[in-house]
Amino acid sequence: MTARNIARFWEWGRKIICVGRNYADHAKELKNAIPTEPVVFLKPPSAYLREGSPILVPLYSNDLHHEVELGVVIGKGGTAIPQSTAMEHVAGYALCLDMTARDIQEECKSKGLPWTMAKGFNTSCPVSDFIPKERIPDPGNVQLWLKVNGKVRQSGSTSQMIFSVPYLISYISDFISLEEGDLILTGTPKGVSAVQEHDELQAGIQDILTMNFKLVKQKSRI
């Protein structure tokens, strides 16, 4: 079997595991209770989007929001991973966006339904180039930011996360086995807001890298 290139995890990774409400100020801005354990949901691999292609505003949403996040790329799989060895399973990181159809999410929440249509649509997970593990020696203390049309909307530090990267890896692996190439999205700082067709998004992580995306409206079905 040909060895897979972890630096292109989005081409073959099987899961995108997302953590919601992992920053207290973000939970508060959406009027959600601060969680006592991680809120976990999934995106399909078809949600991946790379720079150079546009983010699609879904036909069924009129309130699409940006959420900038640190992504953790799993390099070694495992089940019931202890926190003490969790970082041994990390290959590296990526800067990610969790694009969210907020109106659909609120509707699903009010009906007690899953968030899949709000979180898992095509292009809902833009990702940067792979960031080798050594470039982020402490994932619990890096700055993330996002601009919309040149104006800062989000700016925060992963030091504000409620649940740390080792805790999340351990917690998730207790009930979802982690596999090489999986991506964990670790939550977003406050400042999420709506974006529209033709908006330009720029996101960055410290002085490591930036990425840019434009938004276009999904074409209607023929």
Secondary structure, DSSP 8 states (H G I E B T S, - for coil): -----GGGGGGT---EEEEES-BHHHHHHTT----SS-EEEEE-GGGEEETTS-EEE-TT-S-EE--EEEEEEESS-BSS--GGGGGGGEEEEEEEE--EEHHHHHHHHHHT--SHHHH-STT-EEE---EEGGG-S-TTS-EEEEEETTEEEEEEEGGGBSS-HHHHHHHHHHHS-B-TT-EEE----S---EE-TT-EEEEEETTTEEEEEEEEE-----
